[in-house]
């Protein structure tokens, strides 16, 4: 299987701090909430939030994934790069101005860092 191929899986699509129930005394994940945006897709996308926060956190999360991880490390950066555009599209489609503004803000930030 190449890095671009994957077996579609049921994905949460929003594994962020607001949807994870973590025991603060030991840092253990106790649950995941808000399954309203569940989709079948690339399971590598589930790890982009962890890698976006910290490569160490991403690697730790990925080490606990028991299914095939072929190509994850190649695809995750691509999903991270596209996330701002997805926020804009979601904001426009669902009339949620906050998503559109956040997506545009992230793109502006990247452009400013790139041209500086």
N, C-alpha and C positions, 0 to 999 in steps of 0.2 A: 504494500500500500504506500503511495507517495504522500508527501506532506500535504498536498492539496486535497487528498481523498479522506473521507471520514464516514463513519457509520452514524446516521442521524439518531439522535436520542431525545427523549423528553427533557426539556430544559426549563429552568425557572425564569431565566432572562433578566433577572434583577437581583442578583446576589450581592447586595450592598449592606452596609452596617445597619441600616434601618430595618432590614428584613431577616437579620440573623439574631437569634437568641443565644447569647454567650454568657456562661457562668463567669462573672468577673473574678471570683476568688481563685479559679484555676485556669481560666482562659479556654474552657472547653465549650465547643458548640453543642447546644442543647436542642436547637430546633431552627426551622426555617419557616417563615410566614409569608403571606401575600403571594399566592400562586396564581393571581389573576391574569398574568401575562404569559402563562406557560405556552411553550411552542415546541414543535419537533424541529431540531436543527443541530448545528455543530456544537458538541459539548465543550469544545475549546473556549467558546465565548463565555462560558460560565466562570472562567478563571481570569478574564481580562480585568475585572475590578480589583482582584487581589494583586495582580501584577502591576496594575496602574498605581496602587498605593505603595507597593514595595516589591522588588524582585524577590527578596527573601521570603516575604509572606506568600507570594505567588508560588514559589518553589515548594514551600511547606504544604500549601493547599494541594498542589499538583501531586506531591508525593503520596498523598492519602487517597488519590483517585484510583480505584481498583480496576477500571476498564482500560481498553486500548488508548494510549496517549500519543500515538504516532502523529507527528506533524504539529502537535499543540504549540510548541515553542516557536515554530515558524508562523503559525496563523494568528496567535494572540496579538503580536504587535500590529498586524494588519487590522484586526478588529478594533484595537485601541485607537488607531489613526482614523478609522471611519466613524467612531462613536459620535463625534461632534456633528457630523452630517446627519446621522440617524436621529439625533436629538432635534435638529431643525425640522426634518421631515415629520417626525412625530408631533412636534409642536404645531406645525401647520395643519396636519391632518386632524388632530384632536382638539384644535383651537386652545392649546395650552401655551400661552405666551412665554411662560417661564422656561420651558424646554427650548423654544426658539432662541431666546436671549442667551441662555447658557451655552448652547451650541455655537452661536455667533461669537460669544465672548472667548470661548476656547480657541476657535479658529483665529480670531484676531491676536490672541496671546501667542499662538504658534508662529504667525506671520511676523510679529514684532520680534520674537526671539531669533527667527531665521534671518531677518534682514539687519539685525543689529551687529 
